[in-house]
Amino acid sequence: MLHIGLGAFHRAHQAVYTDAALGAEFGDWGIVGVSLRSVDIVHDLAAQDGLYSVVARSAAGDNAQVVGSVVKGLSGTENQAEILALLADPAIRVVTITVTEKAYGIDPVSGGLDRNHPSVKADLADPTSPTGVIGYLVEGFRAATPPVWHPLPCSAATTFRPMAVSSGNW
């Protein structure tokens, strides 16, 4: 599983549920977490062998849990080629995303890409060296052999249908 958006929300929710699933039936998989901009969380997780704790608070008291479902962390600023290779890798069966609404670069009026959004603009100028979420998905899926043309499950109950990259279809 490749997850884009290695922030606190993902670590406190999706990674916790994934950890529970692995606890119920352990397998040879886990989460490769991607932070497109920050290297801090990637370095912090590496220093802790991918382990971190989550504290759930309730009226009954606090409950601390060590989470180990994040098997590797990657940063878009340091590991671009590896992230793209993983997006193209058929062994990656699920790609999930938890980023802020603004990070997608979607025009709120038209629902299409906001061509003036900084990452969209950069990705259109140089699609083979993406910086934004959409750019990474399109380039990673385009690089797959054969290209990923089938729907891929995503965490936001959205199905991405990648398309060939050309100036006319962005």
C-alpha positions in Angstrom: 0.0 0.0 0.0 1.3 3.4 -0.9 -0.1 6.4 1.0 0.4 10.0 0.0 0.0 12.4 2.9 1.9 11.1 5.9 0.5 13.7 8.3 -1.0 13.4 11.7 -4.5 12.6 10.4 -3.2 9.5 8.5 -1.0 8.4 11.3 -3.9 8.7 13.9 -6.5 7.0 11.8 -5.7 5.0 8.6 -2.4 3.7 9.9 -4.0 2.7 13.2 -6.7 0.7 11.4 -4.2 -0.8 9.1 -2.1 -1.8 12.1 -5.2 -3.5 13.6 -5.8 -5.4 10.3 -2.2 -6.6 10.4 -2.6 -7.6 14.0 -5.7 -9.7 13.1 -4.0 -11.3 10.1 -0.4 -10.5 9.6 0.9 -10.4 6.0 3.9 -9.3 4.0 2.6 -5.8 3.5 2.3 -2.5 5.2 2.2 1.2 4.3 4.8 3.1 2.4 4.0 6.6 3.5 4.8 9.6 1.3 5.2 13.2 2.5 5.4 15.3 -0.7 7.0 18.3 1.0 8.2 17.7 4.5 11.2 15.5 5.2 10.9 15.8 9.0 8.2 13.1 9.5 10.1 10.8 7.2 13.3 11.2 9.1 11.6 10.9 12.5 9.9 7.7 11.5 13.1 6.2 10.1 14.9 7.0 13.4 12.2 5.0 15.2 12.1 2.1 12.8 8.7 3.3 11.6 7.2 3.0 15.0 5.2 5.7 16.8 2.5 5.9 19.5 -1.0 7.1 19.4 -2.9 8.1 22.6 -6.7 7.7 22.6 -8.4 9.7 25.3 -11.8 9.0 26.7 -13.7 9.3 29.9 -12.4 5.9 30.9 -8.8 7.1 30.6 -6.0 7.3 28.2 -4.9 4.3 26.1 -1.5 4.4 24.4 -0.8 2.2 21.4 2.4 1.6 19.4 1.7 1.6 15.7 3.9 -0.3 13.3 2.0 -0.4 10.0 4.2 2.3 8.3 7.0 0.2 7.0 8.8 3.0 5.1 8.6 6.7 4.7 9.5 8.7 1.6 9.7 12.4 0.9 8.9 13.9 -2.4 11.8 16.3 -2.0 14.3 13.5 -1.5 12.8 10.3 -3.0 10.9 11.4 -6.1 12.2 8.6 -8.4 11.4 5.9 -5.8 7.9 7.3 -5.3 7.3 7.3 -9.0 8.7 3.7 -9.3 6.4 2.5 -6.5 3.3 4.1 -8.2 4.2 2.2 -11.3 5.0 -1.1 -9.5 2.2 -3.7 -9.9 3.1 -5.0 -6.4 1.4 -1.8 -5.0 -2.2 -2.8 -5.1 -3.7 0.2 -3.2 -2.9 3.9 -3.3 -4.5 6.1 -0.7 -4.4 9.8 -0.1 -5.0 12.1 2.8 -4.0 15.6 1.9 -5.7 19.0 2.4 -8.2 20.1 -0.2 -5.9 22.8 -1.4 -3.1 20.3 -2.1 -5.1 18.7 -5.0 -5.0 21.8 -7.1 -8.7 21.6 -8.0 -10.6 24.6 -9.2 -13.6 24.9 -6.8 -15.8 26.4 -9.4 -15.2 24.1 -12.4 -14.1 21.0 -10.5 -11.2 20.7 -13.0 -7.5 21.3 -12.5 -6.6 24.8 -11.4 -3.9 25.6 -13.9 -2.7 28.5 -11.7 -2.2 26.3 -8.6 1.6 26.2 -8.0 2.0 22.4 -8.1 -0.3 22.0 -11.0 1.6 24.7 -12.9 4.9 23.1 -12.1 3.6 19.6 -13.0 2.3 20.9 -16.4 5.7 22.5 -17.1 7.6 19.3 -16.3 5.3 16.3 -16.0 8.3 13.9 -15.5 9.3 15.7 -12.3 6.1 16.1 -10.4 5.6 18.1 -7.2 1.9 17.8 -6.6 -0.5 15.0 -5.8 -2.1 14.9 -9.2 1.2 15.2 -11.0 2.6 12.2 -9.0 -0.4 10.0 -9.7 -0.5 10.8 -13.4 3.3 10.4 -14.0 3.5 7.3 -11.7 0.6 5.5 -13.4 1.8 6.6 -16.9 5.2 5.0 -16.2 3.7 1.6 -15.3 4.3 -1.2 -17.7 1.7 -1.8 -18.9 0.2 1.6 -18.1 -2.3 1.6 -15.3 -5.6 2.1 -17.0 -7.9 0.2 -14.6 -9.6 1.9 -11.7 -7.4 2.0 -8.6 -9.1 2.0 -5.1 -8.6 5.3 -3.2 -9.3 6.2 0.3 -11.6 9.1 -0.5 -14.1 6.7 -2.2 -12.9 8.2 -5.5 -11.7 6.2 -8.5 -8.8 7.7 -10.4 -8.7 6.8 -14.1 -5.2 8.0 -15.2 -4.8 9.3 -18.7 -1.9 9.8 -21.0 -0.1 13.0 -20.4 -0.3 15.5 -23.1 -0.9 19.3 -23.2 -4.4 18.7 -24.6 -5.9 16.5 -21.8 -4.7 18.2 -18.6 
